Structures are given as C-alpha cells and as structure tokens.
Amino acid sequence: MGFHVQCFAAPCPHCHVVAAIPLLSDFAYGEFIYQTDDGHHFAYAMVIAEPAWDRVDAILREHAGMGPHKNDVEIDVFQHIIIRCADLFNGRPFTTDFPLCPHCGGKITSYSDKNRLYSLYIHDVTWSTFMALPPTDQVKTVMELLEQEKS
Ligand SMILES: [Zn+2]
C-alpha cells in the first residue's frame, strides 16, 4: 500500500537548509508519519486496524496498569513504544523525535503547513518482527522499552 503525503517547507535551525517535511492533516485520525532516526526516510502508519497496536496496548494494560483512557504522558509513552516496536526501515529504526532534518539529522523545532512543496509517496510502516515474537518476548520487549521511557 503506502500513501501520498504533502511535504511542507521547514527551515532547519542547525544546518539552515529548508527541509521538506511531510505532514498529515489535523483530521487524519489514526494516521501517523514516522521517520528513520537518520532523518532520511519517511513512512506511513495507519494504525486503526493494526494488530501490533492492539497487542502493545493489551500488554501495557495487563502489565503496567495503563488503561484505555490514557493521559498525555501515557499517550506519549505508548506512541514511543509502538514506534520502537516497528520493523526497521532501510535498516534504520524510527525516531521518537519527529521531525528530524533529512539533511543533517538535527531536530526541527518549528514547522507548519503554510508552505507546501510537493507530494511524496511513502511506504507503510510494518510490525512483522514484533508480531512474529512469542507472546512472552513481546511482553519483555514492551516492558524494557517502558523502562527506558521512564529513565
Ligand atoms: Zn539540518
């Protein structure tokens, strides 16, 4: 599958290039853009029917007492864990610090959907490796990531 996204101009505060960062509309419920931790690649996550989301959610509910109505901190933690459970993309993990500058890898702190540059086709995020783990290893992975989020 994959998805066409719109890229918008975002000046990088570190190297001063004008980066092209894909953003979704505010109404894109259950859709996310992920970016590799080197800043080079973007991918599309449509999570409404994604079994990995249900699995991570169930593990956090059962083992960490995180209920269905998460507060803002818990939502961040959940999002970070699910990002880090995703399959590598072009050999890289996804960043939990979206968006990064594709040129220098620095964090872009200011961006908006004011200046549209072009449309970009991006591939889907997948969670095949995580979902192929035995259930006990899935729990172990999620709980380790949770510990890292706390520290
Ligand atoms: Zn940069």
Backbone and ligand atoms as CSV (ligand in chain L), in Angstrom:
chain,resi,resn,atom,element,x,y,z
A,1,MET,N,N,0.829,-1.204,0.000
A,1,MET,CA,C,0.000,0.000,0.000
A,1,MET,C,C,0.859,1.247,0.000
A,2,GLY,N,N,0.876,1.982,1.087
A,2,GLY,CA,C,1.590,3.245,1.086
A,2,GLY,C,C,0.620,4.395,0.919
A,3,PHE,N,N,1.137,5.592,0.774
A,3,PHE,CA,C,0.284,6.758,0.885
A,3,PHE,C,C,0.977,7.967,0.274
A,4,HIS,N,N,0.188,8.838,-0.337
A,4,HIS,CA,C,0.734,10.120,-0.801
A,4,HIS,C,C,0.564,11.162,0.293
A,5,VAL,N,N,1.662,11.789,0.682
A,5,VAL,CA,C,1.596,12.829,1.708
A,5,VAL,C,C,2.101,14.139,1.118
A,6,GLN,N,N,1.706,15.220,1.745
A,6,GLN,CA,C,2.153,16.549,1.317
A,6,GLN,C,C,3.364,16.961,2.150
A,7,CYS,N,N,4.398,17.442,1.455
A,7,CYS,CA,C,5.580,17.937,2.158
A,7,CYS,C,C,5.533,19.450,2.257
A,8,PHE,N,N,5.976,19.938,3.406
A,8,PHE,CA,C,5.946,21.374,3.671
A,8,PHE,C,C,7.347,21.872,4.025
A,9,ALA,N,N,7.581,23.136,3.720
A,9,ALA,CA,C,8.900,23.725,3.965
A,9,ALA,C,C,9.111,23.956,5.450
A,10,ALA,N,N,10.235,23.478,5.959
A,10,ALA,CA,C,10.578,23.671,7.367
A,10,ALA,C,C,12.060,24.020,7.454
A,11,PRO,N,N,12.380,25.243,7.877
A,11,PRO,CA,C,13.787,25.616,7.983
A,11,PRO,C,C,14.468,24.854,9.121
A,12,CYS,N,N,15.644,24.308,8.846
A,12,CYS,CA,C,16.390,23.600,9.884
A,12,CYS,C,C,17.214,24.610,10.681
A,13,PRO,N,N,17.045,24.633,12.017
A,13,PRO,CA,C,17.794,25.599,12.839
A,13,PRO,C,C,19.272,25.238,12.965
A,14,HIS,N,N,19.648,24.034,12.541
A,14,HIS,CA,C,21.039,23.587,12.722
A,14,HIS,C,C,21.876,23.836,11.470
A,15,CYS,N,N,21.400,23.348,10.302
A,15,CYS,CA,C,22.203,23.486,9.074
A,15,CYS,C,C,21.617,24.518,8.120
A,16,HIS,N,N,20.427,25.038,8.452
A,16,HIS,CA,C,19.816,26.146,7.717
A,16,HIS,C,C,19.352,25.799,6.312
A,17,VAL,N,N,19.258,24.509,5.969
A,17,VAL,CA,C,18.575,24.182,4.722
A,17,VAL,C,C,17.074,24.277,4.975
A,18,VAL,N,N,16.312,24.444,3.900
A,18,VAL,CA,C,14.865,24.353,4.032
A,18,VAL,C,C,14.488,22.897,3.764
A,19,ALA,N,N,14.142,22.196,4.833
A,19,ALA,CA,C,13.819,20.776,4.728
A,19,ALA,C,C,12.386,20.605,4.228
A,20,ALA,N,N,12.119,19.486,3.582
A,20,ALA,CA,C,10.761,19.129,3.156
A,20,ALA,C,C,10.251,18.060,4.109
A,21,ILE,N,N,9.287,18.441,4.940
A,21,ILE,CA,C,8.763,17.538,5.966
A,21,ILE,C,C,7.310,17.192,5.641
A,22,PRO,N,N,6.983,15.913,5.485
A,22,PRO,CA,C,5.590,15.544,5.231
A,22,PRO,C,C,4.743,15.646,6.500
A,23,LEU,N,N,3.579,16.234,6.355
A,23,LEU,CA,C,2.650,16.356,7.480
A,23,LEU,C,C,1.276,15.875,7.041
A,24,LEU,N,N,0.546,15.306,7.978
A,24,LEU,CA,C,-0.827,14.896,7.721
A,24,LEU,C,C,-1.768,15.993,8.182
A,25,SER,N,N,-2.981,15.956,7.668
A,25,SER,CA,C,-3.966,16.927,8.120
A,25,SER,C,C,-4.326,16.644,9.583
A,26,ASP,N,N,-4.802,17.672,10.259
A,26,ASP,CA,C,-5.200,17.524,11.660
A,26,ASP,C,C,-6.340,16.516,11.818
A,27,PHE,N,N,-7.003,16.219,10.720
A,27,PHE,CA,C,-8.154,15.336,10.804
A,27,PHE,C,C,-7.798,13.889,10.463
A,28,ALA,N,N,-6.495,13.639,10.342
A,28,ALA,CA,C,-6.039,12.305,9.957
A,28,ALA,C,C,-6.047,11.396,11.188
A,29,TYR,N,N,-7.211,10.922,11.549
A,29,TYR,CA,C,-7.357,10.122,12.759
A,29,TYR,C,C,-6.714,8.743,12.596
A,30,GLY,N,N,-5.852,8.396,13.528
A,30,GLY,CA,C,-5.228,7.075,13.486
A,30,GLY,C,C,-4.148,6.926,12.442
A,31,GLU,N,N,-3.699,8.042,11.862
A,31,GLU,CA,C,-2.627,8.001,10.873
A,31,GLU,C,C,-1.431,8.780,11.394
A,32,PHE,N,N,-0.247,8.249,11.120
A,32,PHE,CA,C,0.970,8.913,11.580
A,32,PHE,C,C,2.043,8.831,10.502
A,33,ILE,N,N,2.957,9.787,10.537
A,33,ILE,CA,C,4.155,9.691,9.720
A,33,ILE,C,C,5.322,9.392,10.646
A,34,TYR,N,N,6.054,8.361,10.308
A,34,TYR,CA,C,7.270,8.009,11.036
A,34,TYR,C,C,8.471,8.408,10.188
A,35,GLN,N,N,9.605,8.603,10.860
A,35,GLN,CA,C,10.827,8.982,10.151
A,35,GLN,C,C,11.995,8.177,10.718
A,36,THR,N,N,12.880,7.702,9.857
A,36,THR,CA,C,14.024,6.940,10.355
A,36,THR,C,C,14.941,7.842,11.180
A,37,ASP,N,N,15.689,7.224,12.085
A,37,ASP,CA,C,16.460,8.027,13.052
A,37,ASP,C,C,17.651,8.754,12.423
A,38,ASP,N,N,17.946,8.445,11.139
A,38,ASP,CA,C,18.952,9.246,10.435
A,38,ASP,C,C,18.300,10.390,9.650
A,39,GLY,N,N,16.972,10.458,9.714
A,39,GLY,CA,C,16.244,11.539,9.054
A,39,GLY,C,C,15.998,11.311,7.575
A,40,HIS,N,N,16.494,10.225,7.013
A,40,HIS,CA,C,16.495,10.080,5.558
A,40,HIS,C,C,15.186,9.591,4.959
A,41,HIS,N,N,14.402,8.812,5.731
A,41,HIS,CA,C,13.221,8.179,5.142
A,41,HIS,C,C,11.976,8.402,5.997
A,42,PHE,N,N,10.862,8.549,5.305
A,42,PHE,CA,C,9.572,8.686,5.971
A,42,PHE,C,C,8.717,7.465,5.640
A,43,ALA,N,N,7.817,7.126,6.536
A,43,ALA,CA,C,6.899,6.015,6.290
A,43,ALA,C,C,5.558,6.341,6.934
A,44,TYR,N,N,4.547,5.626,6.459
A,44,TYR,CA,C,3.160,5.927,6.817
A,44,TYR,C,C,2.597,4.831,7.718
A,45,ALA,N,N,2.070,5.234,8.853
A,45,ALA,CA,C,1.480,4.274,9.781
A,45,ALA,C,C,-0.021,4.534,9.885
A,46,MET,N,N,-0.810,3.544,9.473
A,46,MET,CA,C,-2.267,3.601,9.601
A,46,MET,C,C,-2.623,2.559,10.648
A,47,VAL,N,N,-3.037,3.019,11.816
A,47,VAL,CA,C,-2.997,2.121,12.972
A,47,VAL,C,C,-4.353,1.578,13.404
A,48,ILE,N,N,-5.430,2.028,12.729
A,48,ILE,CA,C,-6.750,1.669,13.236
A,48,ILE,C,C,-6.961,0.159,13.204
A,49,ALA,N,N,-6.501,-0.504,12.164
A,49,ALA,CA,C,-6.669,-1.954,12.085
A,49,ALA,C,C,-5.332,-2.675,12.245
A,50,GLU,N,N,-4.401,-2.044,12.965
A,50,GLU,CA,C,-3.058,-2.612,13.087
A,50,GLU,C,C,-2.977,-3.508,14.333
A,51,PRO,N,N,-2.798,-4.827,14.149
A,51,PRO,CA,C,-2.761,-5.743,15.301
A,51,PRO,C,C,-1.664,-5.407,16.306
A,52,ALA,N,N,-0.530,-4.856,15.840
A,52,ALA,CA,C,0.566,-4.536,16.765
A,52,ALA,C,C,0.135,-3.483,17.793
A,53,TRP,N,N,-0.699,-2.543,17.372
A,53,TRP,CA,C,-1.173,-1.519,18.312
A,53,TRP,C,C,-2.027,-2.150,19.403
A,54,ASP,N,N,-2.918,-3.036,18.986
A,54,ASP,CA,C,-3.778,-3.714,19.958
A,54,ASP,C,C,-2.935,-4.541,20.919
A,55,ARG,N,N,-1.908,-5.177,20.366
A,55,ARG,CA,C,-1.064,-6.048,21.192
A,55,ARG,C,C,-0.293,-5.229,22.225
A,56,VAL,N,N,0.345,-4.133,21.788
A,56,VAL,CA,C,1.097,-3.283,22.715
A,56,VAL,C,C,0.151,-2.685,23.755
A,57,ASP,N,N,-1.008,-2.257,23.298
A,57,ASP,CA,C,-1.992,-1.689,24.219
A,57,ASP,C,C,-2.394,-2.720,25.275
A,58,ALA,N,N,-2.640,-3.955,24.848
A,58,ALA,CA,C,-3.049,-5.017,25.777
A,58,ALA,C,C,-1.936,-5.319,26.776
A,59,ILE,N,N,-0.681,-5.333,26.313
A,59,ILE,CA,C,0.445,-5.609,27.211
A,59,ILE,C,C,0.566,-4.504,28.257
A,60,LEU,N,N,0.454,-3.258,27.826
A,60,LEU,CA,C,0.593,-2.141,28.770
A,60,LEU,C,C,-0.572,-2.111,29.768
A,61,ARG,N,N,-1.732,-2.566,29.313
A,61,ARG,CA,C,-2.884,-2.614,30.212
A,61,ARG,C,C,-2.681,-3.702,31.262
A,62,GLU,N,N,-2.241,-4.858,30.787
A,62,GLU,CA,C,-2.128,-6.023,31.654
A,62,GLU,C,C,-0.936,-5.930,32.605
A,63,HIS,N,N,0.189,-5.409,32.100
A,63,HIS,CA,C,1.440,-5.470,32.864
A,63,HIS,C,C,1.875,-4.135,33.450
A,64,ALA,N,N,1.286,-3.036,33.005
A,64,ALA,CA,C,1.694,-1.727,33.507
A,64,ALA,C,C,0.511,-0.893,33.991
A,65,GLY,N,N,-0.674,-1.497,33.989
A,65,GLY,CA,C,-1.851,-0.806,34.508
A,65,GLY,C,C,-2.257,0.431,33.721
A,66,MET,N,N,-1.866,0.462,32.424
A,66,MET,CA,C,-2.207,1.626,31.610
A,66,MET,C,C,-3.564,1.393,30.965
A,67,GLY,N,N,-4.563,2.123,31.381
A,67,GLY,CA,C,-5.934,1.860,30.959
A,67,GLY,C,C,-6.251,2.409,29.584
A,68,PRO,N,N,-7.501,2.224,29.148
A,68,PRO,CA,C,-7.897,2.691,27.816
A,68,PRO,C,C,-7.942,4.223,27.710
A,69,HIS,N,N,-8.133,4.912,28.846
A,69,HIS,CA,C,-8.172,6.374,28.798
A,69,HIS,C,C,-6.839,6.913,29.291
A,70,LYS,N,N,-5.915,7.084,28.366
A,70,LYS,CA,C,-4.562,7.491,28.721
A,70,LYS,C,C,-4.472,9.008,28.840
A,71,ASN,N,N,-3.659,9.465,29.809
A,71,ASN,CA,C,-3.375,10.898,29.864
A,71,ASN,C,C,-2.282,11.230,28.847
A,72,ASP,N,N,-1.927,12.526,28.741
A,72,ASP,CA,C,-1.000,12.954,27.686
A,72,ASP,C,C,0.364,12.270,27.796
A,73,VAL,N,N,0.839,12.113,29.036
A,73,VAL,CA,C,2.140,11.470,29.239
A,73,VAL,C,C,2.070,10.013,28.788
A,74,GLU,N,N,1.005,9.336,29.184
A,74,GLU,CA,C,0.844,7.924,28.800
A,74,GLU,C,C,0.696,7.768,27.287
A,75,ILE,N,N,0.019,8.707,26.653
A,75,ILE,CA,C,-0.111,8.653,25.188
A,75,ILE,C,C,1.262,8.756,24.543
A,76,ASP,N,N,2.092,9.691,25.035
A,76,ASP,CA,C,3.463,9.830,24.515
A,76,ASP,C,C,4.258,8.547,24.696
A,77,VAL,N,N,4.190,7.990,25.897
A,77,VAL,CA,C,4.924,6.759,26.196
A,77,VAL,C,C,4.456,5.635,25.265
A,78,PHE,N,N,3.145,5.499,25.133
A,78,PHE,CA,C,2.579,4.477,24.247
A,78,PHE,C,C,3.064,4.663,22.813
A,79,GLN,N,N,3.007,5.901,22.327
A,79,GLN,CA,C,3.438,6.181,20.945
A,79,GLN,C,C,4.912,5.843,20.749
A,80,HIS,N,N,5.731,6.208,21.742
A,80,HIS,CA,C,7.175,5.941,21.624
A,80,HIS,C,C,7.455,4.443,21.593
A,81,ILE,N,N,6.764,3.693,22.445
A,81,ILE,CA,C,6.978,2.244,22.487
A,81,ILE,C,C,6.557,1.606,21.159
A,82,ILE,N,N,5.406,2.019,20.646
A,82,ILE,CA,C,4.930,1.414,19.397
A,82,ILE,C,C,5.859,1.763,18.232
A,83,ILE,N,N,6.398,2.977,18.223
A,83,ILE,CA,C,7.367,3.373,17.184
A,83,ILE,C,C,8.584,2.465,17.251
A,84,ARG,N,N,9.037,2.186,18.480
A,84,ARG,CA,C,10.267,1.409,18.630
A,84,ARG,C,C,10.045,-0.091,18.450
A,85,CYS,N,N,8.789,-0.527,18.428
A,85,CYS,CA,C,8.479,-1.926,18.108
A,85,CYS,C,C,8.364,-2.151,16.594
A,86,ALA,N,N,8.323,-1.088,15.814
A,86,ALA,CA,C,8.147,-1.229,14.358
A,86,ALA,C,C,9.374,-1.865,13.718
A,87,ASP,N,N,9.160,-2.468,12.563
A,87,ASP,CA,C,10.277,-3.032,11.792
A,87,ASP,C,C,11.243,-1.919,11.392
A,88,LEU,N,N,12.508,-2.292,11.268
A,88,LEU,CA,C,13.484,-1.347,10.726
A,88,LEU,C,C,13.053,-0.950,9.318
A,89,PHE,N,N,13.435,0.242,8.915
A,89,PHE,CA,C,13.086,0.760,7.588
A,89,PHE,C,C,14.379,1.171,6.903
A,90,ASN,N,N,14.689,0.531,5.775
A,90,ASN,CA,C,16.004,0.730,5.149
A,90,ASN,C,C,17.133,0.537,6.170
A,91,GLY,N,N,16.920,-0.433,7.083
A,91,GLY,CA,C,17.955,-0.777,8.046
A,91,GLY,C,C,18.041,0.137,9.257
A,92,ARG,N,N,17.147,1.104,9.369
A,92,ARG,CA,C,17.208,2.057,10.491
A,92,ARG,C,C,15.929,1.972,11.337
A,93,PRO,N,N,16.039,2.180,12.646
A,93,PRO,CA,C,14.832,2.321,13.465
A,93,PRO,C,C,14.195,3.700,13.231
A,94,PHE,N,N,12.945,3.821,13.650
A,94,PHE,CA,C,12.273,5.115,13.547
A,94,PHE,C,C,12.583,5.973,14.774
A,95,THR,N,N,12.635,7.278,14.547
A,95,THR,CA,C,12.882,8.210,15.647
A,95,THR,C,C,11.608,8.451,16.454
A,96,THR,N,N,11.774,8.730,17.750
A,96,THR,CA,C,10.648,9.195,18.563
A,96,THR,C,C,10.695,10.718,18.668
A,97,ASP,N,N,11.508,11.343,17.821
A,97,ASP,CA,C,11.739,12.786,17.886
A,97,ASP,C,C,11.370,13.484,16.582
A,98,PHE,N,N,10.295,13.012,15.917
A,98,PHE,CA,C,9.844,13.598,14.656
A,98,PHE,C,C,9.550,15.084,14.807
A,99,PRO,N,N,9.907,15.949,13.843
A,99,PRO,CA,C,10.663,15.645,12.626
A,99,PRO,C,C,12.141,15.997,12.765
A,100,LEU,N,N,12.961,15.192,12.114
A,100,LEU,CA,C,14.388,15.487,12.042
A,100,LEU,C,C,14.698,16.078,10.670
A,101,CYS,N,N,15.769,16.838,10.601
A,101,CYS,CA,C,16.214,17.394,9.327
A,101,CYS,C,C,16.782,16.250,8.480
A,102,PRO,N,N,16.233,16.035,7.256
A,102,PRO,CA,C,16.746,14.949,6.404
A,102,PRO,C,C,18.197,15.195,5.967
A,103,HIS,N,N,18.634,16.441,6.072
A,103,HIS,CA,C,19.982,16.789,5.623
A,103,HIS,C,C,21.022,16.546,6.725
A,104,CYS,N,N,20.798,17.080,7.938
A,104,CYS,CA,C,21.825,16.981,8.988
A,104,CYS,C,C,21.391,16.090,10.159
A,105,GLY,N,N,20.120,15.679,10.196
A,105,GLY,CA,C,19.645,14.812,11.261
A,105,GLY,C,C,19.285,15.540,12.547
A,106,GLY,N,N,19.437,16.862,12.569
A,106,GLY,CA,C,19.078,17.643,13.759
A,106,GLY,C,C,17.571,17.748,13.917
A,107,LYS,N,N,17.137,18.025,15.132
A,107,LYS,CA,C,15.698,18.158,15.418
A,107,LYS,C,C,15.171,19.474,14.852
A,108,ILE,N,N,14.092,19.376,14.091
A,108,ILE,CA,C,13.441,20.586,13.575
A,108,ILE,C,C,12.390,21.021,14.579
A,109,THR,N,N,12.539,22.231,15.068
A,109,THR,CA,C,11.712,22.665,16.188
A,109,THR,C,C,10.508,23.478,15.738
A,110,SER,N,N,10.584,24.041,14.534
A,110,SER,CA,C,9.496,24.892,14.093
A,110,SER,C,C,9.070,24.477,12.687
A,111,TYR,N,N,7.817,24.044,12.567
A,111,TYR,CA,C,7.326,23.663,11.247
A,111,TYR,C,C,5.831,23.887,11.195
A,112,SER,N,N,5.307,24.056,9.984
A,112,SER,CA,C,3.875,24.284,9.841
A,112,SER,C,C,3.460,23.845,8.443
A,113,ASP,N,N,2.152,23.899,8.207
A,113,ASP,CA,C,1.660,23.522,6.877
A,113,ASP,C,C,1.365,24.761,6.028
A,114,LYS,N,N,2.180,25.798,6.195
A,114,LYS,CA,C,1.971,27.034,5.418
A,114,LYS,C,C,2.517,26.926,4.004
A,115,ASN,N,N,3.753,26.446,3.868
A,115,ASN,CA,C,4.388,26.435,2.548
A,115,ASN,C,C,4.519,25.013,2.014
A,116,ARG,N,N,3.567,24.661,1.144
A,116,ARG,CA,C,3.548,23.326,0.580
A,116,ARG,C,C,4.587,23.211,-0.531
A,117,LEU,N,N,5.364,22.151,-0.513
A,117,LEU,CA,C,6.409,21.976,-1.515
A,117,LEU,C,C,5.990,20.978,-2.596
A,118,TYR,N,N,5.705,19.754,-2.195
A,118,TYR,CA,C,5.346,18.734,-3.185
A,118,TYR,C,C,4.704,17.544,-2.478
A,119,SER,N,N,4.167,16.650,-3.289
A,119,SER,CA,C,3.561,15.431,-2.771
A,119,SER,C,C,4.579,14.296,-2.853
A,120,LEU,N,N,4.586,13.469,-1.830
A,120,LEU,CA,C,5.580,12.394,-1.749
A,120,LEU,C,C,4.862,11.082,-1.472
A,121,TYR,N,N,5.256,10.026,-2.188
A,121,TYR,CA,C,4.693,8.704,-1.927
A,121,TYR,C,C,5.566,8.001,-0.891
A,122,ILE,N,N,4.990,7.571,0.209
A,122,ILE,CA,C,5.770,6.880,1.241
A,122,ILE,C,C,5.167,5.503,1.526
A,123,HIS,N,N,6.020,4.593,1.914
A,123,HIS,CA,C,5.606,3.215,2.167
A,123,HIS,C,C,5.052,3.050,3.579
A,124,ASP,N,N,4.376,1.930,3.778
A,124,ASP,CA,C,3.778,1.642,5.080
A,124,ASP,C,C,4.819,1.224,6.118
A,125,VAL,N,N,4.566,1.628,7.353
A,125,VAL,CA,C,5.275,1.067,8.499
A,125,VAL,C,C,4.724,-0.340,8.736
A,126,THR,N,N,5.599,-1.282,9.087
A,126,THR,CA,C,5.142,-2.637,9.413
A,126,THR,C,C,5.699,-3.051,10.782
A,127,TRP,N,N,5.074,-4.046,11.375
A,127,TRP,CA,C,5.481,-4.556,12.689
A,127,TRP,C,C,5.664,-6.081,12.653
A,128,SER,N,N,6.142,-6.585,11.509
A,128,SER,CA,C,6.219,-8.049,11.324
A,128,SER,C,C,7.133,-8.724,12.332
A,129,THR,N,N,8.301,-8.127,12.597
A,129,THR,CA,C,9.266,-8.750,13.504
A,129,THR,C,C,8.680,-8.864,14.901
A,130,PHE,N,N,8.105,-7.768,15.388
A,130,PHE,CA,C,7.498,-7.771,16.725
A,130,PHE,C,C,6.358,-8.782,16.797
A,131,MET,N,N,5.506,-8.789,15.788
A,131,MET,CA,C,4.342,-9.677,15.825
A,131,MET,C,C,4.727,-11.142,15.691
A,132,ALA,N,N,5.921,-11.424,15.135
A,132,ALA,CA,C,6.370,-12.815,14.993
A,132,ALA,C,C,7.015,-13.344,16.276
A,133,LEU,N,N,7.265,-12.462,17.248
A,133,LEU,CA,C,7.853,-12.904,18.513
A,133,LEU,C,C,6.845,-13.745,19.303
A,134,PRO,N,N,7.346,-14.693,20.111
A,134,PRO,CA,C,6.431,-15.372,21.035
A,134,PRO,C,C,5.832,-14.345,22.007
A,135,PRO,N,N,4.610,-14.556,22.479
A,135,PRO,CA,C,3.937,-13.577,23.351
A,135,PRO,C,C,4.788,-13.140,24.557
A,136,THR,N,N,5.515,-14.076,25.161
A,136,THR,CA,C,6.313,-13.700,26.339
A,136,THR,C,C,7.433,-12.726,25.939
A,137,ASP,N,N,8.002,-12.909,24.757
A,137,ASP,CA,C,9.037,-11.991,24.283
A,137,ASP,C,C,8.456,-10.630,23.907
A,138,GLN,N,N,7.218,-10.631,23.419
A,138,GLN,CA,C,6.550,-9.351,23.141
A,138,GLN,C,C,6.395,-8.559,24.436
A,139,VAL,N,N,5.975,-9.251,25.496
A,139,VAL,CA,C,5.813,-8.594,26.799
A,139,VAL,C,C,7.161,-8.053,27.268
A,140,LYS,N,N,8.207,-8.882,27.162
A,140,LYS,CA,C,9.549,-8.482,27.597
A,140,LYS,C,C,10.017,-7.247,26.837
A,141,THR,N,N,9.838,-7.249,25.514
A,141,THR,CA,C,10.246,-6.111,24.683
A,141,THR,C,C,9.536,-4.833,25.120
A,142,VAL,N,N,8.219,-4.923,25.265
A,142,VAL,CA,C,7.429,-3.737,25.619
A,142,VAL,C,C,7.829,-3.223,27.007
A,143,MET,N,N,8.016,-4.146,27.965
A,143,MET,CA,C,8.353,-3.712,29.321
A,143,MET,C,C,9.745,-3.089,29.382
A,144,GLU,N,N,10.681,-3.607,28.584
A,144,GLU,CA,C,12.016,-2.997,28.520
A,144,GLU,C,C,11.947,-1.594,27.932
A,145,LEU,N,N,11.158,-1.439,26.880
A,145,LEU,CA,C,11.002,-0.111,26.271
A,145,LEU,C,C,10.329,0.856,27.247
A,146,LEU,N,N,9.372,0.329,28.025
A,146,LEU,CA,C,8.702,1.155,29.028
A,146,LEU,C,C,9.700,1.652,30.074
A,147,GLU,N,N,10.576,0.760,30.529
A,147,GLU,CA,C,11.609,1.159,31.487
A,147,GLU,C,C,12.500,2.263,30.923
A,148,GLN,N,N,12.873,2.118,29.646
A,148,GLN,CA,C,13.720,3.134,29.008
A,148,GLN,C,C,13.009,4.479,28.909
A,149,GLU,N,N,11.687,4.433,28.699
A,149,GLU,CA,C,10.912,5.679,28.627
A,149,GLU,C,C,10.900,6.392,29.977
A,150,LYS,N,N,10.952,5.621,31.051
A,150,LYS,CA,C,10.876,6.214,32.390
A,150,LYS,C,C,12.201,6.849,32.787
A,151,SER,N,N,13.310,6.304,32.240
A,151,SER,CA,C,14.620,6.805,32.682
A,151,SER,C,C,15.061,8.013,31.873
L,1,ZN,ZN,ZN,19.637,20.389,9.145
